[in-house]
């Protein structure tokens, strides 16, 4: 009995130590990231084509798209694309074209499919209308400042850089599920990305911003190799690195509105993301529980209760909680909501992510914009009947 108790105590302290170490390292990574300098302006700003696939009138879509029409940049084109001529996003694009006659705006309506990834099909249909050799593919829910184009295209002046991408901050709509979804991105996913970046990992590519030269895209065979992949942004980064070029993480932080109308929407969204991570990192995915710091630390605290080292266990638990609170507030310096407004959601958020991770081991199905897909071990999507 004493032997079993000793094993439980050792396991409890291992969990507490891992939770405290991981949470503190993510805080350090976030702080180091904030101290990064902005990239130097290359002097000459080459013409750029922004490519934005659209699907439906998302909350705030007009304001988001309008932010790209107000860039402090000498020459750029925006290509918007939809699959359905009745898509309500079309009216918003036409409104912007009338409002900004000096900005070159194209609207491409084309239902042709090139694979199971509908976003990539949309992008493939839009590419023939891109007039410039610097291409920037950006998600529809992103909104940016007037300095965005100059900042994110700067790394491409170095021809050893093949692709530039950005992290992003999720800004939730008022709904509870939206706030929980934004916490997933801001307080778990992005800190994990920054921690990997701190240790030199360059595998991150986000569809919120993907910039590259036309010659680079042509060298990897265009976007068609991605047409059936769930993790299309990651696959694009891998193909670019295969050319011997670098993937650069820009210091610019894109903002993206996060809207989840229901728990079902939130669960489907996060399960798709978790399945994506499982495809990309099948071996290390089993150890992902280390990043769920509060549940892991709480289990450790309970396991160490009553031992002679319970005071040390409480210290490690307090360190984990402190770091978790810092991650909760550090991304909100300009947030209109109080930094403490969602504090009560922290245990719910961390328990929910643990549940989504566990569930992802038992399903290969994902839901993407109302469509159901089966995803194989290589990340290839196949539509379900």
Secondary structure, DSSP 8 states (H G I E B T S, - for coil): -HHHHHHHHHHHHHHHHHHHHHHHHHHHHHHHHHT-------SS---EEEEEE--S--TTHHHHHHHHTT---SSEEEEEEES-TT-THHHHHHHHHHH-TTSEEEEEE----SSS-HHHHHHHHHHTT--SSEEEEE-TTEE--TTHHHHHHGGGGSTTEEEEEEEEEEEE-SSHHHHHHHHHIIIIIHHHHHHHHHTT------TTEEEEEHHHHHHTTTTGGGTTBSSHHHHHHHHHHTTT-EEEEEEEEEEEEE---SHHHHHHHHHHHHHHHHHHTTTGGGGGGGG-HHHHHHHHHHHHTTSTTHHHHHHHHHHHHHHHHHHHHHT-TT-SS-TTTTGGGHHHHHHHHHHHHHHGGG--EEEETTEEEEE-TT-BEEE--
